[in-house]
Amino acid sequence: MNNPALLFLKRIYKIIISPSDFPLDPLIIGQKYYCSMKINFAAGNIAVNNIGILFSTKSFQDYQPYDNIWGTPTNNFANIFSTNIITDAQNWTKISGSIIADSGYQYILIGNFFDINHIDTSFLFHNGSIDRAYYFLDNICVSTDSLICNPPVIINETNKINNIKIYPNPANKKLFFKINNIYKQCEIVFFDLLGKRIAKQILYYPNNEIIINDIESGMYLIQILVNNEIINKKLIITKK
């Protein structure tokens, strides 16, 4: 995947999830497959563990009905998952492993397929209503070659993230950008927590500020495209 996807988790008495699915060529039974993905905490007031990959012969849309409003399987099983609660919002966390195909799987479902009794939850803050968590997903890989999904050279994403800073955060009327490298133009796209595009603005060097008067109070995900790189940030806007 070239651009990060957004994974949404929600809690109402129990952890349930709206997952993503990705089609595959049918796996060969008996063949060993390596798989991996990167995940980054995007926003929300909770963080959870056991996020992972479930191989399936059916797409997410075919999983109906189940014991929650999303129609999601909660069978307390995933082929590959992380037992750590993922709260890192600055760096990518890699989840990886391998399976021996026991069926001609055609889809991978990505999410949390465990019920509340099998999930650890970290409450970052209490909002008094529905608890939510949002995660970015990137570099989803399934291959018979371990070097494709687990290359020996690990690229440090931290430098890219640190090349751009936004302030103030929370912001009110203006948002400023500190970009360490010279750029011709910088494209900034605002998304709400449901993934809907709210606004788009373009900075031209050496300008480093944008007006956000027309954007309502709330938490937003910002996608910044500069020098052929995409950086994702989180922003809170408060109108006083």
Legacy VTK file of the C-alpha trace (Angstrom):
# vtk DataFile Version 3.0
C-alpha trace
ASCII
DATASET POLYDATA
POINTS 240 float
0.000 0.000 0.000
1.383 3.393 -0.966
-0.910 5.524 1.217
-1.937 4.637 4.759
-5.405 3.221 5.360
-7.419 4.120 8.444
-8.641 1.478 10.892
-11.501 2.366 13.250
-12.232 0.604 16.559
-15.138 1.325 18.845
-16.307 0.194 22.274
-19.903 -0.111 23.470
-19.938 -2.534 26.407
-17.542 -4.667 24.405
-14.812 -4.052 21.870
-16.088 -4.321 18.337
-14.494 -3.231 15.134
-15.050 -1.996 11.606
-12.189 -3.767 9.813
-10.672 -3.480 6.372
-10.281 -6.365 3.953
-7.892 -6.814 1.039
-8.306 -9.351 -1.804
-5.555 -11.867 -2.578
-4.773 -14.439 -5.202
-5.913 -17.724 -3.624
-3.245 -19.099 -1.303
-1.757 -22.502 -2.097
-2.596 -25.086 0.568
0.546 -26.283 2.358
2.613 -23.280 1.252
4.301 -21.095 3.872
3.440 -17.390 3.644
5.071 -14.441 5.381
3.013 -11.384 6.154
3.490 -8.053 7.841
1.984 -4.592 8.230
2.781 -1.299 9.936
0.372 0.372 12.334
0.342 3.788 13.984
-2.033 5.180 16.603
-3.964 7.977 14.864
-6.531 9.307 17.339
-9.104 8.376 19.964
-9.450 7.965 23.706
-8.574 4.263 23.958
-5.850 1.964 22.681
-6.044 -1.832 22.481
-3.991 -4.935 21.825
-4.593 -8.042 19.678
-4.855 -6.037 16.443
-3.853 -8.276 13.582
-4.540 -10.206 10.399
-7.165 -12.885 9.820
-6.992 -14.880 6.574
-10.401 -15.711 5.135
-12.167 -17.194 2.140
-14.825 -14.475 2.470
-14.679 -10.694 2.353
-15.791 -8.578 5.299
-19.091 -7.834 3.509
-19.876 -11.559 3.499
-19.597 -11.860 7.292
-23.268 -11.438 8.222
-24.649 -11.624 10.795
-22.430 -11.719 13.870
-22.892 -10.786 17.490
-22.259 -7.064 17.075
-23.623 -4.220 15.020
-20.659 -4.249 12.609
-21.246 -7.868 11.568
-17.657 -8.670 12.526
-16.358 -12.116 13.491
-15.276 -12.187 17.150
-13.991 -15.735 17.262
-10.992 -14.864 19.479
-8.554 -15.829 16.764
-6.280 -14.086 14.282
-3.505 -15.677 12.254
-1.054 -12.919 13.180
-1.573 -10.271 15.847
0.217 -8.139 18.426
-0.321 -8.746 22.126
0.982 -5.250 22.899
-1.335 -2.283 23.394
-0.392 0.032 20.533
-0.264 3.672 21.595
2.718 4.959 19.584
1.547 7.924 17.498
5.010 9.019 16.307
6.505 5.819 14.915
5.200 2.844 12.982
4.796 -0.432 14.877
5.411 -3.516 12.760
3.261 -6.624 13.158
4.598 -9.682 11.336
4.571 -13.460 11.267
3.978 -16.456 9.030
1.361 -19.123 8.366
1.074 -22.447 6.577
-1.987 -22.095 4.348
-4.644 -24.664 5.262
-7.180 -23.267 2.784
-7.256 -21.295 -0.444
-7.688 -17.987 1.368
-8.604 -15.068 -0.882
-8.857 -12.228 1.660
-7.029 -10.840 4.631
-9.168 -9.073 7.212
-7.319 -6.532 9.331
-8.688 -5.502 12.702
-9.396 -6.935 16.139
-11.327 -10.218 16.172
-11.370 -10.800 19.937
-14.160 -10.142 22.415
-13.791 -7.916 25.465
-12.688 -10.800 27.680
-9.629 -11.317 25.465
-8.609 -7.687 24.933
-6.528 -5.339 27.052
-7.664 -1.717 26.829
-5.781 1.415 27.813
-8.021 4.416 28.484
-6.093 7.511 27.428
-8.913 9.716 28.672
-12.642 9.309 29.388
-15.028 11.146 27.076
-18.264 10.174 28.801
-19.783 8.454 25.766
-18.588 5.978 23.137
-14.904 5.014 23.328
-13.028 5.014 20.035
-9.584 4.291 18.624
-8.230 5.068 15.157
-5.106 3.529 13.637
-3.197 4.148 10.417
-2.210 1.043 8.433
0.557 0.853 5.840
2.898 -1.547 4.011
0.581 -4.562 4.161
2.498 -7.518 2.752
1.768 -11.197 2.016
4.484 -13.171 0.215
6.184 -16.556 -0.007
9.511 -14.665 0.149
10.425 -13.634 3.711
12.748 -10.875 2.440
9.872 -9.049 0.759
7.836 -8.708 3.956
10.829 -8.557 6.303
13.645 -6.732 4.504
17.022 -6.716 6.246
17.305 -2.919 6.036
14.790 -1.115 8.258
13.969 2.429 7.185
13.612 4.836 10.091
10.326 6.715 9.708
11.107 9.042 12.609
13.297 11.395 10.581
10.530 11.954 8.053
8.013 12.730 10.794
10.395 15.098 12.565
11.071 17.045 9.365
7.648 18.682 9.712
6.133 20.213 12.820
2.738 21.895 13.175
1.861 24.424 15.850
0.031 25.448 17.894
-1.783 22.249 18.717
-4.578 22.751 19.769
-5.022 25.487 17.169
-7.598 28.244 16.851
-7.463 30.614 13.856
-4.064 29.926 12.294
-1.869 26.873 11.863
1.881 27.172 11.325
4.202 24.666 9.679
7.913 24.215 10.332
9.385 22.301 7.398
13.105 21.615 7.649
13.643 21.075 3.923
13.102 23.626 1.149
9.921 22.922 -0.799
8.158 24.382 -3.823
4.693 23.680 -2.497
3.097 21.747 0.338
-0.402 20.249 0.132
-2.383 19.936 3.367
-5.600 17.893 3.530
-7.851 17.772 6.605
-9.916 14.646 7.395
-12.413 14.147 10.200
-12.260 10.994 12.341
-14.646 9.186 9.987
-12.232 9.700 7.086
-14.258 12.428 5.335
-12.194 15.130 3.650
-12.997 18.463 5.264
-10.600 20.937 3.663
-7.544 21.240 1.447
-4.972 24.029 1.347
-1.649 24.551 -0.405
1.418 26.315 0.957
3.923 27.893 -1.399
7.479 28.443 -0.192
8.385 30.421 1.913
4.857 30.864 3.339
4.379 28.717 6.446
0.875 29.457 7.745
-2.726 28.687 6.825
-6.039 30.113 8.040
-8.394 27.581 9.654
-11.303 29.858 10.589
-13.740 27.807 8.488
-12.932 24.495 10.182
-15.071 23.633 13.206
-13.768 22.579 16.610
-12.765 18.953 16.874
-9.978 16.445 16.289
-8.660 16.056 12.746
-6.205 13.929 10.830
-3.939 15.960 8.560
-2.213 14.500 5.507
0.775 16.572 4.380
2.249 16.011 0.910
5.631 17.687 0.437
8.689 16.772 -1.636
6.978 13.538 -2.790
6.515 12.356 0.806
3.287 11.876 2.752
3.297 12.665 6.468
0.263 12.200 8.717
-0.366 14.378 11.750
-3.133 14.819 14.296
-4.600 18.241 15.137
-7.124 19.549 17.638
-8.990 22.735 16.721
-10.705 24.699 19.477
-12.829 27.771 18.795
-12.836 30.170 21.729
LINES 1 241
240 0 1 2 3 4 5 6 7 8 9 10 11 12 13 14 15 16 17 18 19 20 21 22 23 24 25 26 27 28 29 30 31 32 33 34 35 36 37 38 39 40 41 42 43 44 45 46 47 48 49 50 51 52 53 54 55 56 57 58 59 60 61 62 63 64 65 66 67 68 69 70 71 72 73 74 75 76 77 78 79 80 81 82 83 84 85 86 87 88 89 90 91 92 93 94 95 96 97 98 99 100 101 102 103 104 105 106 107 108 109 110 111 112 113 114 115 116 117 118 119 120 121 122 123 124 125 126 127 128 129 130 131 132 133 134 135 136 137 138 139 140 141 142 143 144 145 146 147 148 149 150 151 152 153 154 155 156 157 158 159 160 161 162 163 164 165 166 167 168 169 170 171 172 173 174 175 176 177 178 179 180 181 182 183 184 185 186 187 188 189 190 191 192 193 194 195 196 197 198 199 200 201 202 203 204 205 206 207 208 209 210 211 212 213 214 215 216 217 218 219 220 221 222 223 224 225 226 227 228 229 230 231 232 233 234 235 236 237 238 239
